[in-house]
Amino acid sequence: MWSRRLPAGTEAAPALPARLFLYGTLLEGACNAVAVRLHRRLVPGVPGRVAGQLYAIQESQGWYPALVPGSGMVRGMVHAVRPDFDADCLAVLDAYEGLRADGLGEYRRDSIVALTDEGELVVDAYIYNVALPAEARPVPQGDFAAYLAANGLTGFR
């Protein structure tokens, strides 16, 4: 399920995803400019789940999630991209997530399978790509928005 990693040094332009799995600071209604810009180019989402473990990480601008491979389930939204979702939009999104061409960024974008009421869908998701900080908090139910609300925390802005 954790596939599509380009070898280091690969110069191929990234393919545009057909669908995105969003599970944290990019969910609709998030208070950051990247999320607002992104949702103008996405079809309204449907609830979905992916295999993995979710952690919350604190930064000076708020909390953000880290999805890592694991045996749990992470809840989020599956969005199809609109025809005007282009390479520039993907580049902004990749930069926001700290994706690097050499594969050493904070996140990597992988094609994985999401479970929805419509069945299994292949989606692109941002997977945490570095060692978790010691103070990262597990999100037991795999729902970042619910975790923030239950604990009175503010998401990254």
N, C-alpha and C positions, 0 to 999 in steps of 0.2 A: 503494500500500500504506500510506502514512502519511496516513491520513485522519482524519475525525471530530474536527476542532478547532472548538469553538464560538467564534463571534465574540466579541470583547471586549465585556463588558457584558451578555451573554446571561444571563438569570436562570433558565432552565429547569433543573429538577432533573436531575442526571445519571442516565441510564438504568443499571440494574444490568447488569453484564456476565454473559453466559452462561458464558464461559470466561476464564481468566487465563493469560498466559504469564509464568512466573517464571524468572529467570535469575541471581539473585544472593543478596542477603541475606534474601530471603523464601522461599528454597527450604526444603523440609521438612528439619528437623534444625538449622536456623539457630538460633543462641542469642540471640534477641531476643524480647521479649514480643509484638510485633506478628505475627511469623511464627507463633508458637505459637497465638495467638488466631485467626489467619487459617486455619490448617490444620484447625481444628475445624469450619470451615464450607466446606471444599473436598472434592471427591471425589479419591481418590488420582490422581496425575498420570501422564501418559504422556510419554515423551521427545519433544521437538519442536525445530524449528529455525526461526528467522526471519531474513530478510534484514537485514543491518546490520553495523556494526563495534562491537566491545566494547572499552571502556577500563576500567582500574582506577584509582581515585582514593583517595588516602590522607587520612584524617581522624584526629583524636586517638583516636577510639573504634574504629579499624580501617579496613579497606579496603572500598569499595563500588563496584559496577559502573555504567558509563554506556553505555547502548545508544544509538547514533546511526545515522542512515541511512548506508548504505554498500553496497559490493558483496560483502562477506563474508557469513558465516552465523554466527549466535549460537545456542548450544545452551542449552536450558533444559527446563522441564517445563510441560505444558499441563494445567491443572486445570479441570474443570467446577465450578461453584459449587453448593452444596447449597441446598435451599429456604429454609434459615434464614440464608442470606447476604443481609443487608438493607442499607438505606441507611446505617445506623450503622456497619456493618462497612466499607462502601465509604468512608465519611468518614474512618475511622481509617486505612485504607490510603492514601487520597489525602493525608492530613496527613503520614503517615510519609514519603511520597515527595516532599513539598514542592510538591504540586500547588496552584495558585492559580486562583481563579475568573477573574482577569484574563488568564490565559494566560502570565504571566511567571514562574511557579514554576520550580524546579530541574528538575522533570519535568513531562511532560504524559501523559495517558492516551489512547492512540489504539487504534482497531480496526485490526488488521493480520492478515495470513495467516501461519499456522504450518504447517510441513510435519511430519506425523507418519506413523507406520505405518498409521494409519487414513485417511490422505489429507490434503488441505488443510482446515484449520479456521480460522474467523475467531475471533480472540482479542483481548482487551484487553491491552495491554502498556504499561509505563511507559518513555517515550522521554526521553532527556536533552534538556533544553530550553534550556540556556544554553551559553555558550562553554566548551569544555573547558579546565581549568587546564593551564598549560604543563607541569606535572609529571605529568599523566595518562599512564599506561603502557598501550600497546596490549596487548590480550589476543589473541595471534596465532591461537589455535585457537577463539576465541569461547566458551570454557568457563570461566566465572569460578571455580567450585569447584576445577577441576583446576589453574587458574593459581595460586590461593592455595596449594594443597597443594604444587605443584612448586617454589614460591618461598619456602615457609616463612612465609607471611603469614597474618594473622588477619583474618577478615571483620568488618565493622561489627557492633557489639553494641548 
